[in-house]
Structures are given as structure tokens and as C-alpha cells.
Amino acid sequence: MTLDPLLNTKILDMGRRIFADLGNTEPSLLDPRYLNSLLMRWSMRQRDFKVNLFRLVDVLPTLKSNTAIAEHVREYLIPPANKIHPSLGWLISLCENPLLAHVAAGMVRQGVRQMASMFIAGESPTSALPVLQRLRRERYSFTVDLLGEFCVCEKEAKEYQNRYLDAIETLGTTIPTWKEGKPIIEGHPGEESPVCVSVKLSALYSQTSVLNFDRSVAVLSERLTEIARRVRHHGALLYVDAEDSGNNSIIYEAFKRVFGSQEFRDLPYPGIVIQAYSKSSEARVDEMLAFARERGTPIAIRLVKGAYWDYERVVSGQNDWEFPLWTRKESSDAHYEHLSRKLLDNHEVCLPAFGSHNIRSLSHACCYAESIGLSQKDFELQVLYGMAEPIANAFMKRDYLVRMYVPLGELLPGMGYLVRRLLENTSNESFLRHTFFDEDEVSILLKEPHLQPEDCALSSSAPTHPAPSVPTPDNEPSTLSQ
Ligand SMILES: Cc1cc2nc3c(=O)[nH]c(=O)nc-3n(C[C@H](O)[C@H](O)[C@H](O)COP(=O)(O)OP(=O)(O)OC[C@H]3O[C@@H](n4cnc5c(N)ncnc54)[C@H](O)[C@@H]3O)c2cc1C
């Protein structure tokens, strides 16, 4: 399907104006972010360098001695660095010298810490308060996420839940007292409270698995209920994040169970996330809109493209399952636009929140909203902290409500998140890479996306009815992919 040409022209105009506002975003030599920017560039030029750099980042928190760090740096980085430039390989090889190993290890630790601080705002809610206050002063909304994706035992799961309860307590008692706590856009549902958290549900139960579907839903619903009670006590807002397809079927079920219950049916705007890269995402949108209607109180839906594409590829390949996602990036972009329109058309039962750093995707949502007579109060835009501030600024200055997703946590549990952000920044497919590093033609980047022929064939077999409530992960070949 092709967009109305008038609407498409408006999107192109808006996109061009946003691009014009970005200006030069490259950090200067004196900027502490310069080294990171250089590492990202090398990563994009040399795949081996990228893979080994991210392996090093991943393993770093477990390396206890300077010698171990120096050894890993040498082993992982010298061969690919030599391919970029022999002098770079030579520079890194200096850490082989026992006298310099200590200095090199310190620099590596400091470098990774600094890299992490670009994407993670603090170790705890208390330590992140100054950052959150600055964001509100700059007229950003935010949602806070506590890093910690996998838990291996119930002790960890309970600790994670308690961290959420404490975080809501800390944020809920402090932020409303700030003068920056006042609504950024008066009457915007996303500003009913300045306090908002995003929860990674699967980490609240150590046995979360589709093979343990009923129990997973029951335990997660119970634990989410406790968090929702604390949220309600402080009049705060909450989103439940989307994860990989296996966990998502549990997450959607638990979300509906908690927020469809007698206790929480009247809680306004509990948020859920839908991933447009999934072939079943339209069915999910329909399911959640029907849920909101039936519930009688609106929900919020954050539309994203999805962060687990590579992971899903590996898992479905290993298990010989049908791949549950679109196979072409452009198909995900096109489907994102399709679902954006559907959410905006149903804004009376949901607050659409567009989570993306793609100027075309965001401009499309803004222009379509305007074309059907909606105002800035009827939806919001969301970006990840540290990922695309110039883009966020450009939309914020045009009076759109922009919410930053702000992760908090220590380096070790934060590594998975950090590596995902690094991969996104350096992926060939990423809009951000093309915007900030490749400087591609703006008109190419703003081109209207279409579902690709490879995916059109697949879409005819994708489900068009609400997703099943049976315990089937989205990527199993049975119900969903038939
Ligand atoms: C505020 C916020 C909250 C988020 N919350 C979540 C969340 O809860 N769960 C979650 O999974 N993600 C979440 N994300 C991440 C999101 O899903 C994307 O990974 C990220 O935003 C990049 O998409 P983009 O539109 O910004 O960039 P773009 O560069 O336009 O798109 C990149 C995306 O395209 C898709 N893609 C890449 N290659 C292919 C391919 N070959 N075939 C099909 N599709 C492809 C992938 O989804 C990839 O992330 C969130 C993002 C934001 C901004």
C-alpha cells in the first residue's frame, strides 16, 4: 500500500527540517566521548574488531586482575586492530609490557565505564536523581528501567522486584516535589505524573518459560500486581517492556490479567510494548485495542521495531522454527508505519507512544496524527537515553512530548543492555549509523518504506486474528505461524 502523496510530502518536509536541525553531532577531540566515537567508527570498518571489542566489553566485569585485562585486550584486539592500521595494533600491543599493563587495564576499565555512562544514567535511583532533574528541566519526560535481564534463582528475582518497589518509592516521594515535576504539556495523559517506570517482566521470576506457561503467568502477575500497587500509591505511570517472542506470550497474558483485574481496571494508561518487526504484531495490536475497549479505561501502547532480531534468528534456526519476524529491515519500517496509523486511529482507547530514533518513522507518526486532526496531547514520542539526543531535541522543540527511556544499574547486569546499544549504533541496518556516520542522502533515508517481496509472501501466512491465549511462544511453528 502506498501513502497518500500529500501526506508523504508533509513527512518528507518535516524529516528534512529535522535533519537540518541536527547540525554537527560529532564530538570534538577534547570531548570525553571522542574515544567512543572513534571505537564505533573502527567497529563499523572492521567486523572482527567490532565482534572482539564487544566480547571484551561483555567479559570485562568478570576480569579481576590487571594482567587478565591486559591479556584479553592483547588477544582480542591486536589482530583486528592490525587490519585497521598497523600502528593501531602496535599501540595496543604496548599493553604486553608488564609495566604498562597496569595503566592499560585502568584505561580500558575507565573507557568501558565511560561508554556505559553514555547509555546508563546511574547505578541507583538516588544517584540518578540529578540526571532525571536535568531531563525534566530540559522538558523531557522519562521512564526509568532497572537493568537486570536474567535471574537464575528466586532470591535474585525477589531482589529485583524489591529494587523496583524501592525505586518507585524513591522517585515517587522526590520528583513530584520538584518544580520540574509540573506537567510539560498540560493535559497530556503521559504527564499525569512525572514518575514513570518500565519493567522487564521476565526477570521477576527465575522460572519464566513457555514450557512453564501457566505458572509463569501466575507468578509474574502476582509480582506485577505488587509493583502496580506501589505505582498506584504514588499516582505514577508504568510500562511493561517487550522481550523475545518466547517470553512475550507470557508477558502479554500477565499484563492483561493484572490490568484487566477488578483491582486495576480503572488504572489509567498502564503501558505495554509491541514490536513491529514481528509478523504477529498486528494481531497483538488488535488484541490490545480490544482489551482496552473491554477494560473500559485506556491503556498506553509503545510501538517499537524490536531489539531481538539477531537473537530470534539464532533461536529459530537452532530449533528449526519458522522465523517469526520480517526478514527485511524495510518491511519492519513499513509495518511500523502501518501500525502507527492504526494506533493513532484508535487513540480514544490507547495513548500511542512511538519508540524510535528513525526520523522517517517519527515524522510519519507526527504528520499522520495531524492529518486526522489529533494534537500533540494525543500521543508521545520515546527515545533511549544516550542514543539520539539531537533527534529527540529537534522533535521536543516542535512541542512534541518526548519521553527518554532511562536505564539504571550496575555495570555487570547492564552489560547485555550496553552491548545491544553498541550493536544498534554500529549495525549496517541502523538508521542512526546512516544519520551520524555515513551521511547518506537525506532523501534516501526519508523514502517511504514498503513491505518487501520476500516478506509479502510470508505475510499471507502471518496471523490476522488476535494472538492465542494458549501457551505458545510466537516463534513456535504451531498456532501462531500457521
Ligand atoms: C524508548 C524505547 C523503548 C524501547 N523498548 C523496547 C522494548 O521494550 N522491547 C524491544 O524489543 N525493543 C525496545 N526498544 C528498541 C527498539 O525495538 C529498536 O531496537 C530500536 O529503537 C531501533 O529501532 P529504530 O526505529 O530506532 O531504528 P531503525 O534503524 O530504523 O530500525 C532498526 C530496527 O529495524 C529492525 N531490523 C533490523 N534489521 C532487520 C531485518 N533484516 N529484517 C527486519 N527487521 C530488521 C530491528 O527491529 C532493528 O532494531 C525500545 C526503543 C526505544 C526508543
The ligand as a Gaussian input file, in Angstrom:
#p B3LYP/6-31G(d) Opt

LIG

0 1
 C       12.010000       4.332000      24.158000
 C       12.328000       2.990000      23.578000
 C       11.918000       1.857000      24.246000
 C       12.180000       0.591000      23.705000
 N       11.684000      -0.513000      24.307000
 C       11.848000      -1.718000      23.726000
 C       11.236000      -2.878000      24.249000
 O       10.521000      -2.860000      25.256000
 N       11.448000      -4.060000      23.615000
 C       12.202000      -4.145000      22.466000
 O       12.328000      -5.240000      21.890000
 N       12.810000      -3.062000      21.968000
 C       12.656000      -1.857000      22.558000
 N       13.263000      -0.767000      22.015000
 C       14.285000      -0.917000      20.948000
 C       13.636000      -0.903000      19.588000
 O       12.895000      -2.091000      19.417000
 C       14.648000      -0.812000      18.427000
 O       15.601000      -1.820000      18.569000
 C       15.394000       0.468000      18.340000
 O       14.605000       1.545000      18.698000
 C       15.897000       0.667000      16.891000
 O       14.819000       0.946000      16.037000
 P       14.699000       2.397000      15.335000
 O       13.350000       2.583000      14.760000
 O       15.129000       3.397000      16.334000
 O       15.860000       2.355000      14.243000
 P       15.950000       1.797000      12.770000
 O       17.410000       1.856000      12.476000
 O       15.020000       2.469000      11.853000
 O       15.484000       0.288000      12.877000
 C       16.313000      -0.728000      13.368000
 C       15.384000      -1.874000      13.641000
 O       14.935000      -2.466000      12.401000
 C       14.678000      -3.841000      12.619000
 N       15.504000      -4.631000      11.685000
 C       16.853000      -4.573000      11.519000
 N       17.243000      -5.454000      10.579000
 C       16.126000      -6.103000      10.153000
 C       15.874000      -7.119000       9.179000
 N       16.846000      -7.674000       8.450000
 N       14.585000      -7.517000       8.993000
 C       13.561000      -6.978000       9.691000
 N       13.747000      -6.010000      10.619000
 C       15.009000      -5.572000      10.850000
 C       15.074000      -4.148000      14.074000
 O       13.924000      -4.086000      14.862000
 C       16.031000      -3.007000      14.397000
 O       16.083000      -2.738000      15.789000
 C       12.959000       0.493000      22.521000
 C       13.368000       1.633000      21.855000
 C       13.051000       2.867000      22.344000
 C       13.484000       4.075000      21.591000

